[in-house]
Amino acid sequence: MRMMLMCQMDTEKANAAIRSNRLDEVLGAALERLRPEAAYFGALDGMRTAFIVFTMEQPSELPVVCEPLFNELNAKITVFPVMNPDDVRTGVGRFLAS
């Protein structure tokens, strides 16, 4: 299932990770595990935020990805299913057919 992971990084922890050259390592490891369809970075609510779209086969994959972000960046993580335009068309078509 296609999922969106939003990772809001604690400012102090992210600053420390930047100073120690660990931010790229922490985020790189998460991206390597997720093999995302897309990844974007910006600011949301005054916090450094990653927006990562990935495919999740099993819910048990989440701790492997999230725990390092919690531990290293004191991250606030939100994960939810998302659709691309084709998924929306298919879903609406199924709704109308029911």
N, C-alpha and C positions, 0 to 999 in steps of 0.2 A: 504494500500500500504506500502511496506517495504521501510523505509527511513533511511538515515544516517544523524545524527546530529553531526557536528564537532563544538566543543565549545573551542575556544582559550581564555584562561583567562588572563586578564591584570595582569602583574607580581606584581605590587604594591598592587592591590586589593586582589589577591590570597595570597600574603604574609600576609596581614592583616587578612584575613580569617583564615589562618593557625595559626597565633599567638593567635587569639581569639577563636580557636577551632570551627570555624563555617564552614570550608570548607567541612568537612564530612557531616554536616547537610544540606548545600546547595546542594551538589551533590547527597546526599542520597534522598532528596526530589524530585529532578529531575528524578532520577532513579525510585523512587516509582511511580511517575506520568506516566512515559513512559513504565514501565515494559518491558525493552529491551530484545531482542533476544541475544544481546551481547553488552558488554561495555569494552572498552580498554582505557588506559590512557598512555600518553607519552609526548614527547616534539616535537613541530613542529615550525619551524621559531623562535626558542628560547623562546617559550611560552608553559606553561602547557596546554595540550590539551586533551580533552575527545573525543572519537570516539564512538558514541552510535548508534546501529542499533535497530530500533523499528518499530512497525506497526502503521501507522496513518490512522484512519478511516475518520476523517474530518479535513480540513485545520484549522478550528477554534480551534483545540487542541494546535496549536503552541504558541499562546501568553501565555497560562497557563504554558507551560514549559519554554519558552524563557525569559519572562519578569523577573523572579527571577534571572536568570543567567546574564542578562543585568544589573539589579540593584545591585546585590550583588558582582559580579565579573567583571563588565564592560567588559563582554565577547563579542568576535566577533564570531558570530554564522553563520554557513553555513549548509543548509539542502537541501538534494537532494535525489531522488529515487535511490535505488540500487536493484540488483538482486543477487540471489544465483545461483549456476550452473543449477539447474532445471528450474529456470525462464529463463535463457539464452537459454537453449535447446528449451523450449516451444516457446519463442519469435522468435528464428531463424527458427523453424519449421513452425510457422505461416507466417513468411516472405517468406519462400520458397514455401509455398502452395498458396500464393497470386499471 
